[in-house]
Amino acid sequence: MVSCPSFFRVAVFGEVVKGRPAEAGRFAPPDNSPEDGREGRHEGQDTMSNATQNSKFIAGEKAIEAAGISISLMKRVPGPLKSLADQVIRSASSVAANLSEGHGRFGRDRIHHWRIAYASAKEVDTHLKLLLGAGAIDHVRAKEAIKLFDEVRAIIWRLLHPRN
């Protein structure tokens, strides 16, 4: 017998899930019996709203903090560099948005959003360094944002490449 939750047991193994035989070549259907008081849900399954409101997603929180600092720095960028400042705002927002969206997704869709967030974090890092080099933004706050985006990238890297 494969050791996995009953709703992931593949019918190929001929297992019986909650009194129902698995159909050949398909996942075993869930038991929607009302006696467990949670009709339509599996053991230990919770709704997405309950699952996410009680969980703390550190990468998302750091990304929001870094984006906030970056966006506030862009308010004082001189005219000739405004297009670069606009790109900082878009890419910094993209990091936080894609992390949050990926956190609510599963499988390849989740990985896709986290890869976009990682690339956007690298992009905003480069733009901040360019603006720093041009002397257009505050050095201390920019370094703080760069450090936070570096931490976010490290977390995303580990999400994308978990240790086994």
TORPANU-453821 format. One record per residue: residue number from 1; residue in three letters; x, y, z of N, C-alpha, C in turn. Coordinates in nm, 4 decimals, always signed. Example, Ala and Ser with C-alpha at 12.3 -4.5 7.8 and 13.67 -1.06 7.14 Angstrom:
BEGIN
{r 1 "ALA" {+1.3190 -0.5690 +0.7800} {+1.2300 -0.4500 +0.7800} {+1.3200 -0.3300 +0.7800}}
{r 2 "SER" {+1.2850 -0.2250 +0.7080} {+1.3670 -0.1060 +0.7140} {+1.2900 +0.0030 +0.7870}}
//
This chain:
BEGIN
{r 1 "MET" {+0.0839 -0.1183 +0.0000} {+0.0000 +0.0000 +0.0000} {+0.0885 +0.1248 +0.0000}}
{r 2 "VAL" {+0.0528 +0.2222 -0.0785} {+0.1255 +0.3483 -0.0868} {+0.0879 +0.4332 +0.0337}}
{r 3 "SER" {+0.1862 +0.4971 +0.0967} {+0.1553 +0.5795 +0.2124} {+0.1352 +0.7236 +0.1679}}
{r 4 "CYS" {+0.0116 +0.7583 +0.1419} {-0.0264 +0.8940 +0.1051} {-0.1715 +0.9136 +0.1446}}
{r 5 "PRO" {-0.2192 +1.0380 +0.1517} {-0.3583 +1.0610 +0.1889} {-0.4522 +0.9864 +0.0940}}
{r 6 "SER" {-0.5656 +0.9476 +0.1464} {-0.6580 +0.8650 +0.0695} {-0.7019 +0.9301 -0.0607}}
{r 7 "PHE" {-0.7115 +1.0615 -0.0656} {-0.7587 +1.1257 -0.1873} {-0.6522 +1.1341 -0.2950}}
{r 8 "PHE" {-0.5272 +1.0932 -0.2658} {-0.4229 +1.0899 -0.3662} {-0.3925 +0.9485 -0.4142}}
{r 9 "ARG" {-0.4532 +0.8500 -0.3557} {-0.4243 +0.7121 -0.3936} {-0.4767 +0.6842 -0.5325}}
{r 10 "VAL" {-0.3914 +0.6380 -0.6156} {-0.4271 +0.6138 -0.7544} {-0.4913 +0.4772 -0.7667}}
{r 11 "ALA" {-0.5939 +0.4709 -0.8506} {-0.6723 +0.3500 -0.8652} {-0.5927 +0.2330 -0.9199}}
{r 12 "VAL" {-0.4812 +0.2602 -0.9834} {-0.4000 +0.1532 -1.0410} {-0.3620 +0.0514 -0.9343}}
{r 13 "PHE" {-0.3459 +0.0977 -0.8094} {-0.3093 +0.0078 -0.7015} {-0.4286 -0.0720 -0.6508}}
{r 14 "GLY" {-0.5494 -0.0442 -0.7009} {-0.6683 -0.1182 -0.6620} {-0.7084 -0.0953 -0.5175}}
{r 15 "GLU" {-0.6754 +0.0190 -0.4619} {-0.7074 +0.0458 -0.3229} {-0.8530 +0.0876 -0.3090}}
{r 16 "VAL" {-0.9045 +0.0684 -0.1927} {-1.0404 +0.1103 -0.1610} {-1.0292 +0.2332 -0.0725}}
{r 17 "VAL" {-1.0969 +0.3396 -0.1125} {-1.0923 +0.4635 -0.0373} {-1.2292 +0.4866 +0.0237}}
{r 18 "LYS" {-1.2350 +0.4880 +0.1562} {-1.3589 +0.5108 +0.2304} {-1.4734 +0.4252 +0.1770}}
{r 19 "GLY" {-1.4461 +0.2980 +0.1563} {-1.5503 +0.2050 +0.1167} {-1.5833 +0.2053 -0.0315}}
{r 20 "ARG" {-1.5137 +0.2839 -0.1102} {-1.5391 +0.2890 -0.2539} {-1.4207 +0.2302 -0.3283}}
{r 21 "PRO" {-1.4434 +0.1381 -0.4199} {-1.3310 +0.0882 -0.4990} {-1.2852 +0.1946 -0.5969}}
{r 22 "ALA" {-1.1565 +0.2018 -0.6185} {-1.1024 +0.2995 -0.7121} {-1.1321 +0.2558 -0.8548}}
{r 23 "GLU" {-1.1568 +0.3527 -0.9402} {-1.1806 +0.3237 -1.0810} {-1.0462 +0.3068 -1.1498}}
{r 24 "ALA" {-1.0381 +0.2165 -1.2441} {-0.9114 +0.1875 -1.3104} {-0.8566 +0.3105 -1.3811}}
{r 25 "GLY" {-0.7300 +0.3432 -1.3507} {-0.6620 +0.4523 -1.4190} {-0.7022 +0.5916 -1.3758}}
{r 26 "ARG" {-0.7800 +0.6051 -1.2692} {-0.8230 +0.7370 -1.2233} {-0.7956 +0.7522 -1.0757}}
{r 27 "PHE" {-0.8026 +0.8767 -1.0295} {-0.7918 +0.8989 -0.8865} {-0.9204 +0.8507 -0.8216}}
{r 28 "ALA" {-0.9084 +0.8004 -0.7022} {-1.0273 +0.7547 -0.6312} {-1.1161 +0.8743 -0.6011}}
{r 29 "PRO" {-1.2471 +0.8607 -0.6194} {-1.3367 +0.9739 -0.5941} {-1.3457 +1.0034 -0.4448}}
{r 30 "PRO" {-1.3696 +1.1287 -0.4079} {-1.3813 +1.1618 -0.2664} {-1.5100 +1.1057 -0.2083}}
{r 31 "ASP" {-1.5084 +1.0829 -0.0793} {-1.6278 +1.0376 -0.0106} {-1.7035 +1.1614 +0.0354}}
{r 32 "ASN" {-1.8221 +1.1815 -0.0158} {-1.9024 +1.2978 +0.0194} {-2.0075 +1.2636 +0.1237}}
{r 33 "SER" {-1.9798 +1.1638 +0.2033} {-2.0791 +1.1200 +0.3008} {-2.0985 +1.2258 +0.4085}}
{r 34 "PRO" {-2.2236 +1.2519 +0.4448} {-2.2527 +1.3564 +0.5426} {-2.2203 +1.3181 +0.6865}}
{r 35 "GLU" {-2.1894 +1.1897 +0.7160} {-2.1663 +1.1504 +0.8548} {-2.0419 +1.2140 +0.9161}}
{r 36 "ASP" {-1.9470 +1.2593 +0.8342} {-1.8285 +1.3227 +0.8925} {-1.8494 +1.4719 +0.9175}}
{r 37 "GLY" {-1.9624 +1.5250 +0.8762} {-1.9942 +1.6651 +0.9027} {-1.9228 +1.7626 +0.8123}}
{r 38 "ARG" {-1.8443 +1.7116 +0.7194} {-1.7706 +1.7997 +0.6293} {-1.7942 +1.7523 +0.4872}}
{r 39 "GLU" {-1.9142 +1.7618 +0.4422} {-1.9514 +1.7092 +0.3128} {-1.8663 +1.7688 +0.2013}}
{r 40 "GLY" {-1.8104 +1.6815 +0.1173} {-1.7322 +1.7249 +0.0032} {-1.5868 +1.7540 +0.0338}}
{r 41 "ARG" {-1.5444 +1.7401 +0.1593} {-1.4049 +1.7664 +0.1949} {-1.3391 +1.6380 +0.2426}}
{r 42 "HIS" {-1.2075 +1.6342 +0.2288} {-1.1298 +1.5195 +0.2728} {-1.0775 +1.5433 +0.4129}}
{r 43 "GLU" {-1.0240 +1.4368 +0.4738} {-0.9654 +1.4498 +0.6061} {-0.8554 +1.5551 +0.6050}}
{r 44 "GLY" {-0.8609 +1.6455 +0.7016} {-0.7563 +1.7469 +0.7145} {-0.7652 +1.8587 +0.6127}}
{r 45 "GLN" {-0.8610 +1.8521 +0.5217} {-0.8732 +1.9553 +0.4193} {-0.9455 +2.0745 +0.4784}}
{r 46 "ASP" {-0.9023 +2.1907 +0.4437} {-0.9620 +2.3129 +0.4918} {-0.9908 +2.4007 +0.3716}}
{r 47 "THR" {-1.0784 +2.4973 +0.3879} {-1.1038 +2.5871 +0.2762} {-0.9835 +2.6780 +0.2573}}
{r 48 "MET" {-0.9673 +2.7314 +0.1374} {-0.8518 +2.8171 +0.1087} {-0.8534 +2.9411 +0.1970}}
{r 49 "SER" {-0.9714 +2.9972 +0.2218} {-0.9759 +3.1184 +0.3028} {-0.9285 +3.0914 +0.4456}}
{r 50 "ASN" {-0.9649 +2.9774 +0.5020} {-0.9195 +2.9446 +0.6365} {-0.7716 +2.9093 +0.6374}}
{r 51 "ALA" {-0.7256 +2.8428 +0.5338} {-0.5859 +2.7999 +0.5295} {-0.4925 +2.9191 +0.5175}}
{r 52 "THR" {-0.5268 +3.0170 +0.4344} {-0.4340 +3.1278 +0.4123} {-0.4417 +3.2355 +0.5186}}
{r 53 "GLN" {-0.5558 +3.2544 +0.5817} {-0.5631 +3.3608 +0.6807} {-0.4833 +3.3265 +0.8059}}
{r 54 "ASN" {-0.4635 +3.1993 +0.8318} {-0.3890 +3.1580 +0.9500} {-0.2415 +3.1325 +0.9207}}
{r 55 "SER" {-0.2014 +3.1369 +0.7936} {-0.0627 +3.1094 +0.7603} {+0.0115 +3.2397 +0.7330}}
{r 56 "LYS" {+0.1392 +3.2397 +0.7666} {+0.2222 +3.3582 +0.7474} {+0.3177 +3.3292 +0.6324}}
{r 57 "PHE" {+0.3103 +3.4091 +0.5294} {+0.3946 +3.3908 +0.4118} {+0.5037 +3.4967 +0.4160}}
{r 58 "ILE" {+0.6189 +3.4604 +0.4702} {+0.7283 +3.5538 +0.4972} {+0.7796 +3.6199 +0.3699}}
{r 59 "ALA" {+0.7927 +3.5435 +0.2622} {+0.8424 +3.6010 +0.1362} {+0.7512 +3.7127 +0.0894}}
{r 60 "GLY" {+0.6214 +3.6920 +0.0988} {+0.5254 +3.7942 +0.0573} {+0.5341 +3.9189 +0.1421}}
{r 61 "GLU" {+0.5486 +3.9003 +0.2732} {+0.5594 +4.0156 +0.3636} {+0.6862 +4.0952 +0.3360}}
{r 62 "LYS" {+0.7981 +4.0271 +0.3152} {+0.9246 +4.0958 +0.2846} {+0.9154 +4.1683 +0.1500}}
{r 63 "ALA" {+0.8494 +4.1044 +0.0529} {+0.8347 +4.1662 -0.0789} {+0.7506 +4.2928 -0.0712}}
{r 64 "ILE" {+0.6457 +4.2900 +0.0092} {+0.5615 +4.4092 +0.0257} {+0.6401 +4.5207 +0.0932}}
{r 65 "GLU" {+0.7182 +4.4861 +0.1937} {+0.8012 +4.5870 +0.2612} {+0.9042 +4.6470 +0.1655}}
{r 66 "ALA" {+0.9719 +4.5617 +0.0893} {+1.0732 +4.6090 -0.0064} {+1.0095 +4.6941 -0.1156}}
{r 67 "ALA" {+0.8926 +4.6523 -0.1643} {+0.8230 +4.7286 -0.2683} {+0.7806 +4.8651 -0.2151}}
{r 68 "GLY" {+0.7345 +4.8690 -0.0910} {+0.6943 +4.9964 -0.0306} {+0.8103 +5.0949 -0.0233}}
{r 69 "ILE" {+0.9254 +5.0453 +0.0187} {+1.0446 +5.1314 +0.0255} {+1.0835 +5.1777 -0.1142}}
{r 70 "SER" {+1.0850 +5.0851 -0.2088} {+1.1245 +5.1183 -0.3472} {+1.0308 +5.2201 -0.4097}}
{r 71 "ILE" {+0.9024 +5.1989 -0.3921} {+0.8040 +5.2916 -0.4508} {+0.8170 +5.4301 -0.3880}}
{r 72 "SER" {+0.8384 +5.4359 -0.2562} {+0.8528 +5.5678 -0.1920} {+0.9796 +5.6395 -0.2388}}
{r 73 "LEU" {+1.0841 +5.5636 -0.2707} {+1.2074 +5.6246 -0.3236} {+1.1859 +5.6878 -0.4610}}
{r 74 "MET" {+1.0918 +5.6357 -0.5371} {+1.0720 +5.6819 -0.6745} {+0.9993 +5.8157 -0.6838}}
{r 75 "LYS" {+0.9450 +5.8636 -0.5734} {+0.8727 +5.9914 -0.5733} {+0.9636 +6.1095 -0.6064}}
{r 76 "ARG" {+1.0923 +6.0989 -0.5744} {+1.1853 +6.2112 -0.5892} {+1.2867 +6.1929 -0.7024}}
{r 77 "VAL" {+1.2589 +6.1007 -0.7919} {+1.3511 +6.0772 -0.9031} {+1.3350 +6.1905 -1.0053}}
{r 78 "PRO" {+1.4467 +6.2476 -1.0535} {+1.4389 +6.3574 -1.1506} {+1.3787 +6.3128 -1.2850}}
{r 79 "GLY" {+1.3266 +6.4101 -1.3576} {+1.2566 +6.3882 -1.4847} {+1.3232 +6.2954 -1.5851}}
{r 80 "PRO" {+1.4501 +6.3130 -1.6162} {+1.5122 +6.2277 -1.7177} {+1.5146 +6.0786 -1.6803}}
{r 81 "LEU" {+1.5034 +6.0489 -1.5515} {+1.5086 +5.9086 -1.5069} {+1.3708 +5.8548 -1.4676}}
{r 82 "LYS" {+1.2643 +5.9298 -1.4988} {+1.1288 +5.8885 -1.4603} {+1.0878 +5.7557 -1.5221}}
{r 83 "SER" {+1.1314 +5.7265 -1.6443} {+1.0926 +5.5993 -1.7061} {+1.1533 +5.4814 -1.6295}}
{r 84 "LEU" {+1.2743 +5.4997 -1.5792} {+1.3381 +5.3966 -1.4975} {+1.2651 +5.3826 -1.3636}}
{r 85 "ALA" {+1.2233 +5.4953 -1.3075} {+1.1468 +5.4933 -1.1821} {+1.0133 +5.4211 -1.2009}}
{r 86 "ASP" {+0.9480 +5.4457 -1.3137} {+0.8215 +5.3768 -1.3438} {+0.8426 +5.2262 -1.3515}}
{r 87 "GLN" {+0.9549 +5.1856 -1.4091} {+0.9847 +5.0429 -1.4199} {+1.0137 +4.9812 -1.2826}}
{r 88 "VAL" {+1.0756 +5.0576 -1.1938} {+1.0984 +5.0099 -1.0568} {+0.9641 +4.9839 -0.9890}}
{r 89 "ILE" {+0.8720 +5.0775 -1.0059} {+0.7394 +5.0618 -0.9453} {+0.6697 +4.9371 -0.9993}}
{r 90 "ARG" {+0.6738 +4.9172 -1.1310} {+0.6087 +4.7997 -1.1909} {+0.6747 +4.6692 -1.1467}}
{r 91 "SER" {+0.8071 +4.6643 -1.1496} {+0.8743 +4.5387 -1.1153} {+0.8658 +4.5091 -0.9656}}
{r 92 "ALA" {+0.8748 +4.6103 -0.8809} {+0.8626 +4.5884 -0.7362} {+0.7215 +4.5397 -0.7009}}
{r 93 "SER" {+0.6229 +4.5986 -0.7652} {+0.4844 +4.5542 -0.7440} {+0.4645 +4.4126 -0.7939}}
{r 94 "SER" {+0.5296 +4.3791 -0.9039} {+0.5183 +4.2456 -0.9626} {+0.5718 +4.1379 -0.8693}}
{r 95 "VAL" {+0.6783 +4.1681 -0.7973} {+0.7350 +4.0699 -0.7047} {+0.6303 +4.0323 -0.6002}}
{r 96 "ALA" {+0.5758 +4.1323 -0.5334} {+0.4777 +4.1067 -0.4279} {+0.3513 +4.0414 -0.4836}}
{r 97 "ALA" {+0.3037 +4.0908 -0.5976} {+0.1800 +4.0378 -0.6552} {+0.1956 +3.8918 -0.6989}}
{r 98 "ASN" {+0.3056 +3.8586 -0.7645} {+0.3251 +3.7204 -0.8111} {+0.3524 +3.6241 -0.6966}}
{r 99 "LEU" {+0.4195 +3.6692 -0.5931} {+0.4371 +3.5834 -0.4760} {+0.3026 +3.5527 -0.4119}}
{r 100 "SER" {+0.2208 +3.6554 -0.3969} {+0.0889 +3.6353 -0.3365} {+0.0008 +3.5451 -0.4219}}
{r 101 "GLU" {+0.0015 +3.5698 -0.5516} {-0.0798 +3.4869 -0.6396} {-0.0304 +3.3422 -0.6412}}
{r 102 "GLY" {+0.0999 +3.3246 -0.6458} {+0.1559 +3.1896 -0.6423} {+0.1248 +3.1173 -0.5122}}
{r 103 "HIS" {+0.1205 +3.1925 -0.4021} {+0.0892 +3.1344 -0.2715} {-0.0520 +3.0746 -0.2700}}
{r 104 "GLY" {-0.1394 +3.1301 -0.3509} {-0.2768 +3.0808 -0.3576} {-0.2999 +2.9772 -0.4653}}
{r 105 "ARG" {-0.1972 +2.9406 -0.5379} {-0.2089 +2.8426 -0.6468} {-0.1386 +2.7130 -0.6095}}
{r 106 "PHE" {-0.1486 +2.6138 -0.6989} {-0.0865 +2.4838 -0.6751} {-0.0145 +2.4363 -0.8002}}
{r 107 "GLY" {+0.0794 +2.3465 -0.7825} {+0.1460 +2.2798 -0.8938} {+0.2284 +2.3726 -0.9799}}
{r 108 "ARG" {+0.2209 +2.3488 -1.1114} {+0.3035 +2.4259 -1.2052} {+0.2626 +2.5722 -1.2105}}
{r 109 "ASP" {+0.1359 +2.5997 -1.1834} {+0.0890 +2.7376 -1.1826} {+0.1579 +2.8164 -1.0713}}
{r 110 "ARG" {+0.1727 +2.7542 -0.9557} {+0.2417 +2.8170 -0.8432} {+0.3873 +2.8457 -0.8794}}
{r 111 "ILE" {+0.4548 +2.7472 -0.9342} {+0.5960 +2.7609 -0.9730} {+0.6121 +2.8730 -1.0752}}
{r 112 "HIS" {+0.5184 +2.8796 -1.1700} {+0.5227 +2.9831 -1.2741} {+0.5223 +3.1231 -1.2116}}
{r 113 "HIS" {+0.4336 +3.1476 -1.1170} {+0.4253 +3.2798 -1.0531} {+0.5494 +3.3088 -0.9698}}
{r 114 "TRP" {+0.6030 +3.2077 -0.9034} {+0.7221 +3.2297 -0.8231} {+0.8434 +3.2579 -0.9107}}
{r 115 "ARG" {+0.8507 +3.1969 -1.0291} {+0.9612 +3.2272 -1.1211} {+0.9525 +3.3713 -1.1704}}
{r 116 "ILE" {+0.8324 +3.4164 -1.1997} {+0.8138 +3.5561 -1.2422} {+0.8553 +3.6496 -1.1289}}
{r 117 "ALA" {+0.8161 +3.6175 -1.0062} {+0.8529 +3.7007 -0.8907} {+1.0048 +3.7069 -0.8749}}
{r 118 "TYR" {+1.0713 +3.5933 -0.8942} {+1.2173 +3.5891 -0.8817} {+1.2823 +3.6801 -0.9862}}
{r 119 "ALA" {+1.2381 +3.6696 -1.1107} {+1.2937 +3.7516 -1.2187} {+1.2656 +3.9001 -1.1950}}
{r 120 "SER" {+1.1464 +3.9321 -1.1476} {+1.1123 +4.0719 -1.1194} {+1.1971 +4.1268 -1.0050}}
{r 121 "ALA" {+1.2278 +4.0425 -0.9059} {+1.3135 +4.0867 -0.7947} {+1.4546 +4.1170 -0.8445}}
{r 122 "LYS" {+1.5039 +4.0373 -0.9386} {+1.6349 +4.0658 -0.9980} {+1.6296 +4.1961 -1.0781}}
{r 123 "GLU" {+1.5197 +4.2164 -1.1483} {+1.5036 +4.3370 -1.2295} {+1.5011 +4.4628 -1.1419}}
{r 124 "VAL" {+1.4212 +4.4618 -1.0364} {+1.4119 +4.5802 -0.9509} {+1.5460 +4.6062 -0.8818}}
{r 125 "ASP" {+1.6190 +4.5026 -0.8480} {+1.7514 +4.5167 -0.7893} {+1.8446 +4.5931 -0.8845}}
{r 126 "THR" {+1.8423 +4.5549 -1.0102} {+1.9264 +4.6213 -1.1113} {+1.8872 +4.7679 -1.1289}}
{r 127 "HIS" {+1.7568 +4.7937 -1.1361} {+1.7106 +4.9316 -1.1535} {+1.7484 +5.0185 -1.0334}}
{r 128 "LEU" {+1.7338 +4.9641 -0.9136} {+1.7714 +5.0411 -0.7952} {+1.9212 +5.0722 -0.7945}}
{r 129 "LYS" {+2.0023 +4.9758 -0.8356} {+2.1474 +4.9992 -0.8421} {+2.1827 +5.1045 -0.9471}}
{r 130 "LEU" {+2.1108 +5.1044 -1.0595} {+2.1329 +5.2074 -1.1623} {+2.0988 +5.3463 -1.1092}}
{r 131 "LEU" {+1.9839 +5.3565 -1.0424} {+1.9429 +5.4853 -0.9869} {+2.0364 +5.5287 -0.8742}}
{r 132 "LEU" {+2.0866 +5.4338 -0.7979} {+2.1851 +5.4646 -0.6940} {+2.3126 +5.5203 -0.7563}}
{r 133 "GLY" {+2.3589 +5.4548 -0.8620} {+2.4795 +5.4991 -0.9320} {+2.4655 +5.6382 -0.9908}}
{r 134 "ALA" {+2.3424 +5.6710 -1.0305} {+2.3165 +5.8034 -1.0869} {+2.2970 +5.9089 -0.9781}}
{r 135 "GLY" {+2.2926 +5.8650 -0.8534} {+2.2733 +5.9594 -0.7425} {+2.1321 +6.0125 -0.7342}}
{r 136 "ALA" {+2.0368 +5.9401 -0.7891} {+1.8990 +5.9888 -0.7959} {+1.8137 +5.9499 -0.6759}}
{r 137 "ILE" {+1.8603 +5.8549 -0.5941} {+1.7804 +5.8097 -0.4800} {+1.8664 +5.8037 -0.3539}}
{r 138 "ASP" {+1.7989 +5.8016 -0.2397} {+1.8645 +5.7965 -0.1098} {+1.9415 +5.6652 -0.0938}}
{r 139 "HIS" {+2.0691 +5.6774 -0.0623} {+2.1595 +5.5627 -0.0531} {+2.1172 +5.4624 +0.0553}}
{r 140 "VAL" {+2.0862 +5.5101 +0.1741} {+2.0547 +5.4228 +0.2878} {+1.9265 +5.3435 +0.2624}}
{r 141 "ARG" {+1.8217 +5.4119 +0.2202} {+1.6935 +5.3431 +0.1970} {+1.7014 +5.2498 +0.0768}}
{r 142 "ALA" {+1.7769 +5.2888 -0.0265} {+1.7925 +5.2025 -0.1431} {+1.8659 +5.0740 -0.1049}}
{r 143 "LYS" {+1.9706 +5.0863 -0.0234} {+2.0438 +4.9670 +0.0225} {+1.9532 +4.8756 +0.1045}}
{r 144 "GLU" {+1.8645 +4.9356 +0.1833} {+1.7691 +4.8567 +0.2620} {+1.6752 +4.7784 +0.1703}}
{r 145 "ALA" {+1.6238 +4.8446 +0.0667} {+1.5346 +4.7783 -0.0291} {+1.6085 +4.6677 -0.1048}}
{r 146 "ILE" {+1.7309 +4.6960 -0.1472} {+1.8114 +4.5956 -0.2186} {+1.8358 +4.4738 -0.1304}}
{r 147 "LYS" {+1.8660 +4.4971 -0.0024} {+1.8878 +4.3869 +0.0921} {+1.7609 +4.3032 +0.1071}}
{r 148 "LEU" {+1.6452 +4.3689 +0.1195} {+1.5189 +4.2961 +0.1331} {+1.4867 +4.2150 +0.0074}}
{r 149 "PHE" {+1.5082 +4.2740 -0.1100} {+1.4826 +4.1996 -0.2336} {+1.5787 +4.0813 -0.2475}}
{r 150 "ASP" {+1.7013 +4.0963 -0.1962} {+1.7956 +3.9849 -0.1971} {+1.7438 +3.8710 -0.1082}}
{r 151 "GLU" {+1.6907 +3.9062 +0.0082} {+1.6322 +3.8054 +0.0971} {+1.5116 +3.7376 +0.0318}}
{r 152 "VAL" {+1.4300 +3.8170 -0.0357} {+1.3131 +3.7618 -0.1057} {+1.3587 +3.6640 -0.2135}}
{r 153 "ARG" {+1.4604 +3.7019 -0.2901} {+1.5121 +3.6116 -0.3939} {+1.5646 +3.4817 -0.3337}}
{r 154 "ALA" {+1.6314 +3.4911 -0.2193} {+1.6831 +3.3704 -0.1540} {+1.5684 +3.2784 -0.1118}}
{r 155 "ILE" {+1.4615 +3.3364 -0.0592} {+1.3452 +3.2565 -0.0187} {+1.2793 +3.1935 -0.1401}}
{r 156 "ILE" {+1.2621 +3.2712 -0.2462} {+1.1996 +3.2182 -0.3682} {+1.2853 +3.1064 -0.4261}}
{r 157 "TRP" {+1.4164 +3.1244 -0.4263} {+1.5062 +3.0200 -0.4788} {+1.4835 +2.8887 -0.4051}}
{r 158 "ARG" {+1.4709 +2.8979 -0.2722} {+1.4508 +2.7765 -0.1944} {+1.3105 +2.7189 -0.2181}}
{r 159 "LEU" {+1.2111 +2.8038 -0.2436} {+1.0777 +2.7541 -0.2785} {+1.0813 +2.6792 -0.4121}}
{r 160 "LEU" {+1.1594 +2.7321 -0.5056} {+1.1684 +2.6698 -0.6377} {+1.2598 +2.5479 -0.6385}}
{r 161 "HIS" {+1.3583 +2.5442 -0.5488} {+1.4563 +2.4349 -0.5428} {+1.4650 +2.3795 -0.4007}}
{r 162 "PRO" {+1.3607 +2.3097 -0.3560} {+1.3622 +2.2584 -0.2184} {+1.4687 +2.1524 -0.1983}}
{r 163 "ARG" {+1.5229 +2.1474 -0.0795} {+1.6188 +2.0418 -0.0436} {+1.5416 +1.9149 -0.0174}}
{r 164 "ASN" {+1.5930 +1.8055 -0.0651} {+1.5217 +1.6791 -0.0437} {+1.5720 +1.6056 +0.0749}}
//
